Amino acid sequence: MKSSLLSDEALALVARRFAVLAEPMRLRLLQSLFDGEKAVHTLVGLTGGTQANVSRHLQTLTDAHLLRRRKEGLQVFYAISDPTIFKLCDLVCGSLEKEHAAKAGVFRGE
């Protein structure tokens, strides 16, 4: 972690990034895009959301510069544009996995 303190403006930017990621459907969409670009209709099927809901969340992720959008004819495709999202997800998931494994060990008497 950085040794210097962040300014209030920088902290607000960080908070906004985490707020964008604090929605399960957005995380589901990101997860669906980990293996590459997909069309909106494919993302609707993979996430179980409605077209309108998925489109709204895709727009939020695009506005936050986490996704990029490409139009081909009538179809719209999305892909992850910020590769740091992979590392962030690995860090958070790894941390949660360790935490839950430790808690499970308590119940097993470890």
C-alpha positions in Angstrom: 0.0 0.0 0.0 1.2 3.5 -0.6 2.8 5.2 2.3 1.4 8.7 1.5 -2.1 9.7 2.5 -4.6 10.3 -0.3 -6.2 13.7 -0.8 -10.0 14.1 -0.2 -10.5 14.2 -3.9 -8.5 11.0 -4.5 -10.4 9.3 -1.7 -13.7 10.3 -3.3 -12.6 8.8 -6.6 -11.6 5.5 -4.9 -15.0 5.5 -3.1 -16.8 6.0 -6.4 -14.9 3.0 -7.9 -15.8 0.8 -5.0 -19.4 2.0 -5.2 -19.6 0.9 -8.8 -18.3 -2.5 -7.8 -20.7 -2.8 -4.8 -23.5 -4.2 -6.9 -23.8 -8.0 -7.4 -25.2 -7.7 -11.0 -22.2 -5.6 -12.0 -19.8 -8.2 -10.5 -21.7 -10.9 -12.4 -21.3 -9.0 -15.6 -17.6 -8.5 -15.1 -17.2 -12.1 -14.3 -19.0 -13.0 -17.5 -16.6 -10.9 -19.4 -13.4 -12.3 -17.9 -12.9 -14.6 -20.9 -13.5 -12.0 -23.5 -15.9 -9.7 -25.3 -19.6 -10.6 -25.4 -22.8 -9.2 -27.0 -25.5 -7.7 -24.7 -28.0 -10.5 -25.5 -25.3 -13.1 -24.4 -24.7 -11.2 -21.2 -28.5 -11.1 -20.5 -28.5 -14.9 -20.8 -25.4 -15.5 -18.7 -26.5 -13.3 -15.8 -30.2 -14.0 -15.8 -31.0 -10.2 -15.8 -33.5 -8.4 -17.9 -32.3 -6.6 -21.0 -33.1 -3.2 -19.4 -31.3 -4.0 -16.1 -28.3 -5.5 -17.8 -28.0 -2.5 -20.2 -28.2 -0.1 -17.2 -25.4 -1.8 -15.3 -23.3 -2.1 -18.5 -23.6 1.7 -18.9 -22.6 2.3 -15.3 -19.5 0.1 -15.8 -18.7 1.8 -19.1 -19.0 5.2 -17.5 -16.6 4.1 -14.8 -14.1 3.1 -17.5 -14.2 -0.5 -16.5 -15.7 -1.7 -19.7 -15.5 -0.6 -23.4 -18.4 -0.8 -25.8 -18.3 -1.6 -29.5 -21.2 -1.5 -31.9 -21.4 -3.8 -34.9 -24.6 -3.4 -36.9 -27.5 -3.7 -34.4 -25.5 -5.6 -31.9 -23.5 -4.0 -29.0 -20.5 -5.8 -27.6 -18.8 -5.2 -24.2 -15.3 -6.1 -23.0 -13.2 -5.3 -19.9 -11.2 -2.2 -20.6 -9.4 -1.9 -17.2 -7.1 -5.0 -16.8 -6.5 -4.1 -13.1 -10.0 -5.4 -12.4 -8.7 -9.0 -12.8 -6.1 -8.4 -10.1 -8.6 -6.6 -7.8 -11.0 -9.5 -8.1 -8.2 -12.0 -7.4 -7.2 -10.1 -4.3 -10.7 -9.8 -2.9 -11.7 -13.4 -3.7 -8.4 -14.7 -2.3 -8.9 -12.8 0.9 -12.5 -13.9 1.3 -11.4 -17.5 0.6 -8.8 -17.4 3.4 -11.2 -15.8 5.8 -13.9 -18.4 5.2 -11.4 -21.3 5.3 -10.2 -20.1 8.7 -13.7 -19.8 10.0 -14.6 -23.3 8.7 -11.5 -24.6 10.5 -12.9 -23.4 13.8 -15.9 -25.6 13.3 -13.8 -28.6 12.4 -11.7 -28.1 15.5 -8.5 -27.1 13.6 
